[in-house]
Amino acid sequence: MSSLWESVSRSAGAAAGIFHGRTGSIALAALGKGSILGGRLESLRGRTVVLAMRDQLASAVALVELDGVARRLVLCTPDLAPEQLAGVCAAAEADLVLDQVAANPEREELQRRRTEDTEWILLTSGTAGEPKLVVHSFDSLAGALPRHPTSVRPMVWSTFYDIRRYGGLQIYLRAVLSGSPLVLSSAGEPIREFLARAAAAGVTHISGTPSHWRRALMSGDTALINPEYVRLSGEIADQTVLDSLRAAYPNARIAHAFASTEAGVAFDVNDGLAGFPAALVGSADSAIEMKVQDGTLWIRSGRTAARYLGGAPVPLAAGDGYVDTGDLVELTDGRYYFRGRKGGIINVGGLKVYPEEVESVLNADPRVRMSLVKARRNPLTGSLVVAEVVLCDGEKSIDAQTAEQVKSDLLNACRRTLAAHKVPALLRFVPALELSAAGKLVRPGA
């Protein structure tokens, strides 16, 4: 096993990698020569450290410094409520919370040595209640990633994600291990400012959730960058958002990936189509095996996390090593399509509604940028389907008569495409939809 710092040190001589944060930058080569933690590094050896810095640049540096030194690294995003952070600290048996690390002090020259096979603790991305703590190793997170540049032309990575979430961490590790520059986002940063920073750094590869990308498209600022590769993950990538990104970046490769914090990365789809080929399921020749059981996608691979941490023991994988992703899929014409999460189904009089299926119909209208479908309690049917819709030009840009026509068109599209119980009983226009720290739509009860 190797540590992240050892990987950085091996490539420091040739690597041009730089972490670009909103408030500053730091070169990977500099991290290979010394420590910004200085004398504190030895005091953290063998300890459980909770990384709770607001600044992603500080977090990016601390991960390099502490992997192979700390017993456990617990990655927390700044959106955690105080009681959630306290619960995480208790479950992880934390020795201390590291919430302030300056990214650009004088670095102290010291002999760093590896003594620990550090556990990386990631939090699941639910937005309510206590998140689950998922135990990974550096190898399970990075074992399949390239350790050198994968193209002749230098890559510059960027991501809308927070690097302390699984999706963002994968991009962070890709950049670090290949010696590529990485442009980090910042919580609350305007999309225009972030994309302008990415453009200034010469971004070539950039990732985010479909909701991240819908917001970027709605902002009108996507033309600030000219990437070679655009990646979506974390949510269902419907055909509309894929086509919209193809129109925005006609020369880029548009890909969407499937991964979960527990099961790791399963696959990338690069053909520009929603869903994934059925041939990926059941193949015994791949290092990543997938099966569909009771309509749910299961994954087995070397990228799977080791276990959950804290509380009553909860098995992460079944006895055969497969992990239940909780994602429902359906086979149509030789291709599997994601329908939603098992826990997100709306029950209308005993009939099932997948919110994402209805959202896909609404989002297909060129006047719609994004939508959220949810349940409203009803004494007769148990629940009704309601929809909140964000228009591309904003709901204030059209008069009341036009708004009613758009609403009628959307509901008629649902009636033509969906079963009657799936058609929203109520549809309203909203200026924006809330995203979680993981860049996903905040769904009730998620």
C-alpha positions in Angstrom: 0.0 0.0 0.0 1.1 3.6 -0.6 -0.1 6.9 0.7 -1.2 10.0 -1.1 1.8 11.9 0.0 4.1 9.2 -1.3 2.4 9.4 -4.7 2.8 13.1 -4.7 6.4 12.9 -3.8 7.2 10.4 -6.6 5.7 12.7 -9.2 6.7 16.1 -7.6 9.8 16.5 -9.8 7.9 16.3 -13.1 4.4 17.2 -12.1 2.9 20.6 -12.9 0.0 20.0 -10.6 -1.4 23.0 -8.7 -4.4 23.2 -6.4 -6.2 26.4 -7.5 -8.6 27.6 -4.7 -10.7 30.7 -4.5 -8.3 32.4 -2.2 -5.0 31.1 -3.4 -3.0 28.3 -5.0 -0.4 25.8 -3.9 1.8 23.5 -6.1 1.9 19.7 -5.5 5.7 19.9 -5.8 5.8 22.2 -2.8 3.9 19.6 -0.7 6.4 17.0 -1.7 9.2 19.0 -0.1 7.8 20.0 3.2 4.8 20.3 5.5 2.4 23.2 6.1 1.4 21.4 9.4 4.9 21.5 10.6 5.4 20.3 14.2 1.6 19.5 14.4 2.1 16.6 12.0 3.8 14.4 14.6 1.1 15.2 17.2 -1.5 13.9 14.8 0.2 10.6 14.1 -2.0 7.6 14.8 -4.9 9.9 15.7 -8.5 10.1 14.3 -8.7 13.5 12.7 -12.0 15.1 11.5 -11.3 17.5 8.6 -14.0 20.2 8.9 -12.4 23.2 7.2 -14.6 25.5 5.3 -11.9 26.1 2.7 -11.5 23.3 0.1 -7.9 24.3 -0.6 -6.9 23.7 3.0 -8.7 20.3 2.9 -6.9 19.4 -0.3 -3.6 20.0 1.4 -4.5 18.3 4.7 -5.4 15.1 2.8 -1.9 14.9 1.3 -0.3 15.7 4.6 -2.2 13.3 6.8 -2.7 10.1 4.7 -0.3 7.6 6.0 0.1 9.6 9.3 -3.3 9.7 10.9 -5.2 6.5 11.9 -8.4 7.9 10.4 -9.3 10.9 8.3 -13.0 11.9 8.5 -14.0 14.1 5.6 -16.8 16.6 6.6 -18.3 19.3 4.5 -19.1 22.7 6.1 -22.9 22.2 5.7 -23.1 19.8 8.7 -25.2 21.0 11.5 -23.4 21.2 14.9 -25.3 18.3 16.2 -24.5 16.2 13.1 -20.8 17.1 13.5 -20.9 16.0 17.1 -22.6 12.7 16.1 -19.9 12.1 13.5 -17.1 12.8 16.0 -18.6 10.4 18.5 -19.2 7.6 15.9 -15.6 8.0 14.6 -14.1 8.2 18.1 -12.4 11.4 17.0 -9.4 12.7 18.8 -9.7 16.2 17.4 -11.4 18.4 14.8 -9.1 20.2 12.4 -11.1 23.2 11.3 -8.4 25.7 10.4 -5.4 25.1 8.2 -3.8 28.0 6.3 -2.9 26.8 2.8 0.1 29.0 2.2 2.2 29.5 5.3 6.0 28.9 5.3 6.4 25.2 4.9 8.7 23.4 7.3 11.3 21.0 6.0 10.9 17.7 7.9 11.4 14.0 7.4 7.9 12.6 6.9 7.4 8.9 7.5 4.5 6.6 6.9 3.3 4.6 9.9 -0.4 4.1 9.3 -2.7 2.5 6.8 -5.1 5.4 7.1 -8.8 4.8 7.0 -10.7 7.4 4.9 -14.1 8.0 6.4 -16.7 9.5 4.0 -20.2 10.6 4.8 -23.2 9.5 2.8 -24.9 12.4 1.1 -28.3 12.3 2.7 -29.6 15.7 3.8 -31.6 14.7 6.8 -30.7 12.9 10.0 -27.4 11.4 10.8 -25.2 10.5 7.8 -23.7 7.1 7.6 -19.9 6.9 8.0 -18.4 4.8 5.2 -14.8 3.3 5.7 -12.5 3.4 2.6 -8.8 2.9 2.2 -6.6 4.9 -0.1 -6.4 1.8 -2.4 -10.2 1.3 -2.6 -10.6 5.0 -3.5 -7.7 5.3 -5.9 -6.6 1.8 -6.9 -8.1 2.0 -10.4 -7.1 5.6 -11.2 -4.2 6.3 -13.5 -0.9 7.3 -11.9 0.3 9.4 -14.9 -1.1 11.8 -17.5 -3.6 10.0 -19.8 -3.2 12.3 -22.7 -0.4 14.0 -24.6 -1.9 17.4 -24.0 -1.8 18.4 -20.3 -5.1 18.0 -18.5 -6.5 20.7 -16.1 -9.3 19.2 -14.0 -12.1 21.1 -12.2 -15.3 20.1 -10.4 -18.4 21.7 -9.0 -18.3 19.0 -6.3 -16.9 19.4 -2.9 -13.8 17.2 -2.8 -14.9 15.8 0.6 -17.8 14.0 -1.1 -17.2 10.8 -3.0 -17.8 12.3 -6.5 -15.5 15.3 -5.8 -12.9 13.1 -4.1 -12.6 11.0 -7.2 -11.7 14.0 -9.3 -9.3 15.3 -6.7 -7.5 11.9 -6.7 -7.5 11.8 -10.5 -5.8 15.2 -10.6 -3.3 14.5 -7.9 -2.2 11.1 -9.1 -1.7 12.3 -12.7 0.1 15.4 -11.6 -2.7 17.6 -13.2 -3.7 21.1 -12.0 -7.1 21.1 -10.2 -9.5 24.1 -9.9 -11.5 23.8 -6.6 -14.9 25.3 -6.2 -16.0 27.1 -3.1 -19.2 27.0 -1.1 -21.5 29.8 -2.1 -19.3 30.9 -5.0 -21.3 32.4 -8.0 -21.2 30.1 -11.0 -19.8 32.9 -13.2 -16.9 33.4 -10.8 -16.1 29.7 -10.6 -16.2 29.2 -14.3 -14.0 32.3 -14.9 -11.4 30.9 -12.5 -11.6 27.5 -14.3 -11.2 29.3 -17.7 -8.2 31.3 -16.4 -6.5 28.0 -15.4 -7.2 26.5 -18.8 -9.6 23.8 -17.7 -9.9 20.8 -20.0 -11.8 18.3 -17.9 -14.7 19.3 -15.6 -17.3 17.4 -13.6 -20.5 17.9 -11.6 -24.0 16.5 -10.9 -26.7 17.0 -13.5 -28.2 19.6 -11.1 -24.9 21.5 -11.1 -24.9 21.5 -14.9 -28.5 22.6 -15.2 -27.7 25.6 -13.0 -24.7 26.4 -15.0 -26.7 26.2 -18.2 -29.4 28.4 -16.7 -26.7 31.0 -15.7 -25.7 31.6 -19.3 -22.1 31.4 -18.3 -21.2 28.0 -19.8 -19.4 29.7 -22.7 -16.7 31.0 -20.4 -15.0 27.5 -20.6 -14.2 25.3 -23.6 -13.6 21.9 -22.1 -12.5 18.7 -23.9 -14.3 16.5 -21.4 -17.5 17.0 -19.4 -18.6 14.5 -16.8 -21.9 14.1 -14.9 -22.5 11.8 -11.9 -24.4 11.7 -8.6 -27.9 11.9 -10.1 -29.8 10.5 -13.1 -28.5 12.1 -16.3 -31.5 12.4 -18.5 -31.3 12.8 -22.3 -32.3 16.5 -22.0 -29.3 17.6 -19.9 -26.9 15.4 -22.0 -28.2 17.1 -25.2 -28.0 20.5 -23.7 -24.4 20.0 -22.8 -23.7 18.6 -26.2 -25.1 21.8 -27.7 -23.1 24.0 -25.3 -19.8 22.1 -25.9 -20.0 20.5 -29.4 -16.3 19.5 -29.4 -16.3 18.0 -25.9 -16.7 14.3 -24.9 -19.8 14.2 -22.7 -19.8 11.3 -20.2 -21.9 10.3 -17.3 -20.8 8.0 -14.6 -22.4 5.9 -11.9 -20.9 5.6 -8.4 -22.0 5.4 -4.8 -20.1 6.2 -1.6 -20.3 2.5 -0.6 -19.9 0.7 -3.9 -17.4 3.0 -5.6 -17.4 3.8 -9.3 -19.2 1.2 -11.4 -19.0 2.6 -15.0 -18.8 5.5 -17.4 -21.1 6.0 -20.4 -19.6 7.9 -23.3 -22.1 7.4 -26.1 -24.1 10.5 -25.3 -27.2 8.5 -24.4 -29.1 8.3 -21.1 -28.9 4.9 -19.2 -26.3 2.3 -19.9 -25.9 -0.8 -22.2 -27.4 -4.0 -20.9 -24.1 -5.8 -21.8 -22.5 -4.2 -18.8 -24.6 -6.3 -16.5 -23.6 -9.9 -15.8 -20.2 -9.6 -17.5 -17.7 -11.8 -15.6 -14.7 -10.4 -17.6 -14.7 -7.1 -15.9 -13.1 -6.0 -12.6 -16.5 -4.5 -11.7 -19.4 -6.9 -11.7 -23.1 -5.8 -11.7 -26.4 -7.6 -11.4 -30.0 -6.5 -11.3 -32.0 -8.1 -8.6 -35.7 -7.2 -8.0 -35.2 -4.2 -10.2 -32.3 -2.8 -8.2 -28.7 -2.4 -9.3 -26.1 -4.3 -7.3 -22.3 -3.9 -7.6 -19.2 -6.0 -6.6 -15.7 -4.7 -7.1 -12.4 -3.9 -5.4 -13.6 -0.3 -5.1 -16.2 -1.2 -2.5 -15.8 0.3 1.0 -14.8 -1.9 3.8 -17.7 -1.3 6.2 -19.9 1.3 8.0 -18.5 2.9 11.1 -20.2 3.5 14.4 -23.6 2.5 15.9 -25.0 -1.0 15.5 -23.2 -3.2 13.0 -24.8 -2.8 9.5 -23.5 -5.0 6.7 -22.3 -3.0 3.8 -22.3 -5.9 1.3 -24.3 -9.1 1.0 -22.7 -12.4 1.6 -21.6 -12.7 -2.0 -19.9 -9.4 -1.9 -22.5 -7.4 -3.9 -23.6 -4.0 -2.6 -27.2 -2.9 -3.0 -27.0 0.6 -4.5 -30.7 1.3 -3.8 -31.0 2.5 -7.4 -33.9 1.2 -9.4 -33.3 0.3 -13.1 -35.5 -0.9 -16.0 -34.5 -2.7 -19.1 -35.8 -1.2 -22.4 -34.6 -2.1 -25.9 -31.2 -3.4 -24.7 -30.5 -0.6 -22.4 -31.0 0.0 -18.6 -32.5 3.3 -17.5 -32.4 4.6 -14.0 -35.9 5.2 -12.5 -35.0 6.5 -9.1 -34.2 5.5 -5.5 -36.0 2.7 -3.7 -36.6 5.1 -0.8 -37.9 7.9 -3.0 -41.0 6.2 -4.5 -44.3 8.2 -4.1 -47.3 6.0 -3.3 -50.5 7.2 -5.0 -53.4 5.0 -3.9 -51.1 1.9 -3.9 -49.5 2.8 -7.3 -45.9 3.7 -7.6 -44.5 6.9 -8.9 -40.7 7.5 -9.5 -40.2 11.3 -9.1 -37.2 11.2 -11.6 -39.4 9.7 -14.3 -41.8 12.6 -14.1 -39.0 15.1 -13.9 -37.5 13.7 -17.1 -40.7 14.5 -19.0 -40.9 18.0 -17.5 -37.2 18.7 -18.2 -37.6 17.7 -21.9 -39.5 20.9 -22.6 -37.0 23.5 -23.9 -38.5 26.1 -21.7 -37.7 24.1 -18.5 -34.2 24.1 -16.9 -34.9 21.8 -13.9 -37.7 20.4 -11.9 -38.4 18.6 -8.6 -41.3 16.2 -8.1 -42.4 15.3 -4.6 -45.4 14.0 -2.7 -48.1 15.9 -0.9 -50.2 14.1 1.6 -53.8 13.3 0.6 -56.5 11.7 2.8 -58.0 9.7 -0.1 -54.9 8.4 -2.0 -52.2 8.8 0.7 -50.2 11.1 -1.6 -50.5 13.3 -4.6 -47.8 14.1 -7.1 -46.7 17.8 -7.1 -44.0 19.5 -9.2 -41.9 22.6 -8.8 -40.4 23.8 -12.1 -37.6 26.3 -12.8 -37.9 27.9 -16.2 -34.8 28.7 -18.3 -35.6 32.4 -18.4 -37.1 32.6 -14.9 -40.7 32.6 -13.9 -40.8 36.4 -13.8 -39.9 36.7 -17.4 -43.3 35.6 -18.7 -46.7 37.1 -18.1 -49.5 35.3 -16.3 -51.3 34.2 -19.5 -48.1 32.7 -21.0 -47.3 31.0 -17.7 -50.6 29.3 -17.7 -50.0 28.1 -21.3 -46.6 26.7 -20.4 -48.1 25.0 -17.4 -50.9 23.5 -19.6 -48.3 22.3 -22.1 -46.2 20.6 -19.4 -49.2 18.8 -17.9 -50.4 17.7 -21.3 -46.9 16.3 -22.0 -47.1 14.3 -18.8 -50.6 13.0 -19.7 -49.4 11.9 -23.1 -46.3 10.1 -21.7 -47.2 8.9 -18.2 -49.9 6.9 -16.5 -52.7 9.0 -15.0 -51.5 8.6 -11.4 -48.1 9.9 -12.3 -49.3 13.3 -13.7 -48.7 16.1 -11.2 -51.9 17.2 -9.5 -50.2 20.6 -8.9 -47.4 22.3 -10.8 -45.9 25.6 -9.9 -43.0 27.7 -11.1 -40.2 28.6 -8.7 -37.1 30.8 -9.1 -34.7 28.1 -7.9 -34.4 24.7 -6.3 -32.2 23.8 -3.3 -29.1 21.7 -3.8 -27.4 19.7 -1.1 -23.6 20.1 -0.4 -23.2 17.0 -2.7 -24.8 19.0 -5.6 -28.0 17.0 -5.7 -31.5 18.2 -5.5 -32.7 18.2 -1.9 -35.6 15.8 -1.8 -38.0 15.5 1.1 -37.0 12.8 3.5 -33.7 12.1 1.6 
